[in-house]
Structures are given as structure tokens and as C-alpha cells.
């Protein structure tokens, strides 16, 4: 179920897809959302995000990142 998004809301998310137009697809709860982020992110990364705006599209600020990712070799 999609968490209720509101400006200022903070959510745990996982980056599922980086889209060609610069947007990202994130898993929030058990729902996928499409948004833009102020910072670069990587596919598979776990984030804590803050909602900056909802319209005309969802814009997120990365507030925290998981450090448990396996580094690319």
C-alpha cells in the first residue's frame, strides 16, 4: 500500500530503476512511485527521503543512505 505522501513527509525507499529522463522509480512500502531526486542515486540503493513537493511531479530530498551496498569491482 502506498504511504500517504505529503510535503515534509519522510519515508524509507529503495531505488528500483533510473529512468532515461532523470526520474527514478522507488519502492515505498509495497508501491512503486516515480519521482525526481535532488541528489544522484543508484539502482538498488536504500534511502531515507523527504518529500519536497507533489506537483507537477514528486520531488524528493535524500536525507540518508544505506551503507550496506556491495561496491562495484
N, C-alpha and C positions, 0 to 999 in steps of 0.2 A: 504494500500500500504506500502511495506517495505521501511523504510527510507534508504537512501544511507549510507551504513556503510563504514567508513574509520578509520584508526588508528588515535586516538586522538579525534574522534567524541564523543560528549556527548549526551545521549538520555534519555528520561523518559521511564521506562519499568515497567511491572508488572509481578511478578513471577507466572507462571501458574502451573508448575509441577517440582518437584525434582525427577530426574531420578536415578535409582539404580547405575549407573556407575559414579555418581558425577556431571553429567552435569545437566543443568537446561533448562527448556523451558520458554521463556519470550514472552510477548506480547509487541511488539514495533509498535506503530501506530495500524494498524489493521492486522498485520502479526505476525505469531509465528516464533521465531528463537530458535535454540538450541545452547547453549554456555556453557562455564565454567566461574566461577567467582572466584576471589581471596579470597573472604570472604564468610562465611556461610550466606545463605539467607533462608527465609521461604516462603512457598506457600502463595500466596495472597498479599505478600509484594510489595509495590510500591517503586521503586528505581530510582535514577539517576545514570546511568552507563557511564563509559568511555571505549571506545574500545581500548584494548591494542594490539591485533593482530587479523588477519583474517584467517591466515593459519598456521598450518594444520587445526585448528578449531578456532572459535571465542572465544577470551578470554576477559573478562570484569573486570574492577575495579569498585567497588561500591563507588560512590562519595557522595551519600546521600540516606537517607531512610525516608519514610513517618512515622510519629509518630501517625497516626490516627488509627492504628490497635487495635482491641479489644484483650485484654490479655486473654490467656487461663486460665480457672479456674479449 
